């Protein structure tokens, strides 16, 4: 086996290994029916009763089965939420933000599909909500501060929308008057300002807090490439905690004292909630799991309220889609440090970030994410052209040395040391680097991985169409051989079916053909083992990638096509005239022997 073929097989094996690792899916855990508790663990470890000693309006799961969202929403007085991006309501019971849907996103591609629901109230199968309040410290008892079951009154405002704030008021009857002011921007950011008016004759001290709670185990896609769980920034340091790891999280591990800048949130594949203290303000960041509740908290320093005075505390709450441009604007305009890193960019963040930035720019320029992927491929291939040129020239020189290498093998016989020394001298004399042939392929591995990460985690590719039947570049090609790509009157196998791995679509087939044609730029190797490997490789990759996102398959097809053109042109410039059709016919003739 000559070194050129060794390099090609090595590069192929490495690529195959990487794709195989990516293809390993961790099956998503079964979605457990969430339980509804009559208490939650509040900030600083205090237990907050949702409804006194006998839960009535917020029953436990043992007393009542989970309700629909509509029924749960109807059980409490509410204030509507309506913005260009969000629709829902906040509950006057507890003053919780617990009913939120995203206007621009639907569950499926169907025009009448439900809007994506982000938050849901207590009483449903999967409660998910935000709560802001006070912890009594000095001069006030726990029952004198508002809790999750406190019934607030609307002081001002009707519908929470951009420019129309809503103020809630609660008088504890013992000289303390609490207010919550909610403001909302055009995207996904709430500003919550809490105030307490002290009309008693003594000073009091309270600690403001914010929390986000998820009852029961959240739905997870369960794919290793995507982080799902807590993400937080603490004084410049990023941390990710998977949902599966939270039950084993110790108090010390879950609690961080932040001196100046930070935030904490729950991150899913496309959606996120985050508690964001005012930049420059110290606080305690906590992630905990208790009573089947996943919870994040921000607890602020003690606030002293003198008699006859008023004190307030404000913070921000993000609830929405992880849109790159929106999150970047919050980071740059509001000073939320490293907020863009709430998107899971992965190990190759130094590649994924610029790749997505270019892809986003191309999409804005072209207006179609599929053509933007092709444009990105052209840019990447242009940047790698010098390396590709050097590689193809090296491969051409290696081909010229084949007769001399064959003579060297004959003269060396079984003496491998003599053969190795002779080949090294041959390479040195002719200034040939045998490793240069696989360098572009090795460079493609992190680029491919980074683009796959971008396509998988960034919401801008969710439900993004390309042409014709490709209406979602984040999903596999929906066409199938099973129904002759829609010509026969029956449906293709469901994506979760094993048959979908066999009856692949048009784009995976085009990928296999592009890889096969790229092989035909060179005559088939004479070694039977190598010939068999090369013969099967395009079709194995074709089926392996059949279930991958069509945006990724589109990139690979474009990459193979451009590589074919580059290699053909460079080979011609080196005096080599590739006979593609002749190699195809030659391959067929040899197969028929």
Protein Blocks (a to p, Z undefined) as FASTA:
>chain_A
ZZklmmmmmmmmmmmmmmmmmmpccdddddddddddfbdcdehhiacdfbljbdfklccf
kloccddfklmmmmpccdddddfkbgcdddfehpiafbdcdfkbcfblbfkbccddfbdc
ehiabdcddddddddfehpafklpccfklccddfbdjbdcehiacdddddehnopacddd
ddddfklbccdddddddfbfbdcddddddddddehjdddehiakbccdddddeehiacdd
dfklmmmpcfklmpccdfkbccdddddfkbccdddddehiacddddddeehiacdddddd
dddddehiacddddddddddddfklmmmmmmmnopghklmmpcgbjmlmmmmmmmmmmmm
mmmmnopaklmmmmmmmmmmmmmmmmmmmmmmmmmmmmmmmmmmmmmmmmnmmalklmmm
mmmmmmmmnopafklmmmmmmmmmmmmmmmmmmmmmpmklgopafehjllbfkbccfbdf
klonolaccdcddfklmklmmmccfklmmmmmmmmmmmmmpccdfblklmmmmmmmmmmm
mmmmmmgcfklmmmmmmmmmmmmmmmmmmmmmnopacdfklmmmmmmmmmmZZ
